[in-house]
Every structure is written in structure tokens, then in C-alpha cells.
Amino acid sequence: MSWTLTAVAARAAGLLGLSERRPPEDAASLDGLFERAFQRAVDRASAADAKALEVSRDQMADDAAVLHRAVASGAPVPAVAALAAGWESLGEETRRIVSHPQGEGAGALEWGGVRARQVDQTTCGAATMGLMLMVGDPFVALWIATGRSLAGYEPSEALHAEAEGFETLTIAERWHALQRVIHAQTTASALGPVAWPRSLGTPPWKVDDSTRFAGLRFRGSLVDDSSPDSLAPLLAHARRALGDGIPVPMFTSGDSSLGLDSVIPRHVVLLVADTGDGFLVYEPSAGAVLPLADTDLHPDAGRLPALGQWSRASWLVLPVPRRS
């Protein structure tokens, strides 16, 4: 049978009793992530700031989920209030991008006519992390859509892009700049004091460390897609995360049937929705959200569009509770 390095490593870890612990099936610590983050912010704020947050939530009405995400991102209260006050004036297309940067179904993913593709063959991980960041932080999505900041607040990634001198006049330029910033962050000090070669893309363990999403901590998990018993709890964990609005990065690969250079993680995609019998997956080389069936995740599936024309799932980046 053809094999992948991560599947072999996962089986070896299991034999040695080193398999990582899984969260409880109910994943209670993640239920209502954004709503709980908002309520914690209200509870901890001064009376004036708590009132401002509650008024802002009411202003957003049916789009209050965007405000909850804004608060969970760690943005200051004046910026959150400015987002709510100016929400209706942003225009329908901008509101759509900020509300649902990952789109609302399968198909091409575009923002203002710009296809959400990776910049080059090395930035699939950066593009995936960039979209995840936009989902978790409406201020990043707003910056991509408009170049605007609110109440003097800019997300750190936007500040870094401007500090590096990247062109940021258009949606395309800002999207490319965001990828460049993230790619630089995830390749720096990837091997202790030594930088990871940028030409090799994003190392999986740096996605764990570098993902910024609602204050959560993330951990990489080796995937053995040749074992249904090993794969099932990982997919269940991914579904629980998606149910709470947390996208899930997934590294993909080939296997030994394609040559030894294919057995390691080679590409990164993002699970953005649970379809019940599969997932919707952002595939950055296509700039599209594509369907992936659970039944496709096995060694003999062949090359799959949703996996970037690779054939195997090899690594998942999953949320875990923060240490107290």
C-alpha cells in the first residue's frame, strides 16, 4: 500500500502510546466562542465601555455576529464602536466581504472582483492563514476590502505590510501584501534560531504557533487517512470547530506512489464549512471554495481539486483550550 510520512508517524506514535489526547466529544469549552468573548469583554469593561459595546451590538442588529468577532479579535472598544456606527455606510459589497470573507457556498472566491488566489507556489499556507485571519478579525477583512482603519486602529498585519513598503492601494495589492507578511512571519525562526527557506512554503508547526484567531491556541495533528478509526476523531474535532465558526487548516500531500518527494505535506487548504457528509474547502491555488466528501479521504481517492490536486490529507491544525 502507498504511504505518507505523516500516516507512518501517526501509526508509530500510536504503537508507542504517544498518540495525542483528543478533546471531549462535546468540546464544551468552545461552545459560543464569539458570543462568550463578547460577554467576557462586557463583564470586564468599565461601565462606559460596557455600555458602548452593548450599544454597538444593538446597532449591528442582524449582523451582530460581526461585532462579536471584532471584540474576540482583541480590537479596542473605540474601533469596535466605529465599526458599528459606520456599518450601514460601508456598502453592500464591503459588508459582504467583512461578514463572510470565506464566501457563502462553493464556487470562485472573489472580493470586489479580485480572485482570492495565493500569490505564488510558496504561499498556499499564507493565503490559507490570511483567509482564516479575515474570518476571525473583521478589521483585517475591512482593510483588505477598503484599505481603511477605524478610530486610528489598524491590525498588526496591516501595519507590518505598510512598514515593509508593500503596495496597498488595491484589494489585490493588500491581499498579496497580507500573504507576504504572514509568509515572512511563519518562516522566521522555524528551526530554532534558523529561518525556514521561504521557497519551501509554510512549515506545519508554524501554522500552529502563528495562527491568530479569537485568542485561541492551536495544535497540529498528524493524519493517517488510511485508518478510518484514526481519521474519525480528527474529522469530528474539525466539525466541532467549524460549528463554532473556526476554520481548520489542512495540509495535503501525495504518497509514495508519486515518489518520495510527495510523501511529506506539500500544500495547505482551509476547511470553511461542514456539509454533513463532507466539507467546503478553500483551495488557494484555485482561489475557490470546493466540496470535499468524507468518502474521498482515503489512500485510493486519487488527485482531488479540493486538496489542490494532491491526493492525501496529512496534517490538521485544530483549536485546543488555552492553558489557564
Disulfide bonds with the S-S distance in Angstrom:
none
